Amino acid sequence: MKKKTILVIYGGTSSEREISLKSGKACIKAIKKLKYNVLKFDPATKDLREINNYKVDLIFNALHGRDGEDGIVQSYFEYFKIPYTHSGILSSMNAMDKIISKKEFIKNKIRTANYMSLNSVNYQKVLKKKNIIKSKLIYPLVIKPSNEGSSIGVKICTDFNDLKKSVVELIKKYKTLIIENFIGGQEIQVAVVNGKPLGAIELKPKRKFYDYQAKYSKSARTQHLMPANLTSKKYKEVLILAKKAHDALKCSGVTRSDFKFIKNKFYLLEINTQPGMTDLSLVPEIAKYCGISFNALVRNIINDASIKR
């Protein structure tokens, strides 16, 4: 039987390029061990239209952030009718946009932090103390871009002056921002693979919050507790909530849902359709605890590849 050829797309031009390169390299290694032929493609050095020049059976999407996680690259895969891994166009776009995904969480009765949004056109009009009160926002507040991942551009503000300063600074770089209540408590993240919730991990960052450094730098010494320190009833509950979020946004393949747990309640912060696959990444760690090796996890992702996702 002819060996399948897989095109791994990784790197790209987003602010998460370095993590994508690490994810891609780890997945390429696993795909080779699984006895597939592997070709590589970095959108930072090649035009996405060139994908169609490659004779491949499927695409393994290892991109993170803009263009790779927001429906852009997926639209090329669909146009060229090449089966691919992870979520499709619409689910990727909706999950990446924190405003759209929050609306979906609320519609599906999944608890999330109170929020308000503003953009480069309306921010001066919207950013008023009365609107903060109206939106049920209480300091400290979190401000972040509505469509970045890996905690990029996230700031915690303690008062209105601090918030105003952060908005002015961030709005120059990001067109749309989201302001939400800072939720304390336990940091819980859940992996869903091919529609099945695998497990929940707890993170104890030594830093102020689980930021980019805490996620990807060993020197940040973030403590990982697997399984998460929850009662068995609450553990089952968060798995159900992650599956509900995965289904609500019509996701495919792998997702990781990020929760906060405080006063016996879970708050869903966001859902990631292209979670990291590095040696520090959470989905492989959760899978390993569940008896699924990194290679087996990659195989499961490959087996789920299709078009019209």
Stockholm file with secondary structure:
# STOCKHOLM 1.0

chainA/1-309         MKKKTILVIYGGTSSEREISLKSGKACIKAIKKLKYNVLKFDPATKDLREINNYKVDLIFNALHGRDGEDGIVQSYFEYFKIPYTHSGILSSMNAMDKIISKKEFIKNKIRTANYMSLNSVNYQKVLKKKNIIKSKLIYPLVIKPSNEGSSIGVKICTDFNDLKKSVVELIKKYKTLIIENFIGGQEIQVAVVNGKPLGAIELKPKRKFYDYQAKYSKSARTQHLMPANLTSKKYKEVLILAKKAHDALKCSGVTRSDFKFIKNKFYLLEINTQPGMTDLSLVPEIAKYCGISFNALVRNIINDASIKR
#=GR chainA/1-309 SS CCCCEEEEECCCSSTTHHHHHHHHHHHHHHHHHTTCEEEEECTTTSCGGGGGGSCCSEEEECCCSTTTSSSHHHHHHHHTTCCBSSCCHHHHHHHHSHHHHHHHHHHTTCCCCCEEEEETTTHHHHCCHHHHHHTTCCSSEEEEETTCCTTTTCEEESSHHHHHHHHHHHHTTCSEEEEEECCCSEEEEEEEETTEEEEEEEEECSSSSSCHHHHHCGGGCCEEESSCSCCHHHHHHHHHHHHHHHHHTTCCSEEEEEEEEETTEEEEEEEESSCCCSTTCHHHHHHHHTTCCHHHHHHHHHHTCBSCC
#=GC SS_cons         CCCCEEEEECCCSSTTHHHHHHHHHHHHHHHHHTTCEEEEECTTTSCGGGGGGSCCSEEEECCCSTTTSSSHHHHHHHHTTCCBSSCCHHHHHHHHSHHHHHHHHHHTTCCCCCEEEEETTTHHHHCCHHHHHHTTCCSSEEEEETTCCTTTTCEEESSHHHHHHHHHHHHTTCSEEEEEECCCSEEEEEEEETTEEEEEEEEECSSSSSCHHHHHCGGGCCEEESSCSCCHHHHHHHHHHHHHHHHHTTCCSEEEEEEEEETTEEEEEEEESSCCCSTTCHHHHHHHHTTCCHHHHHHHHHHTCBSCC
//
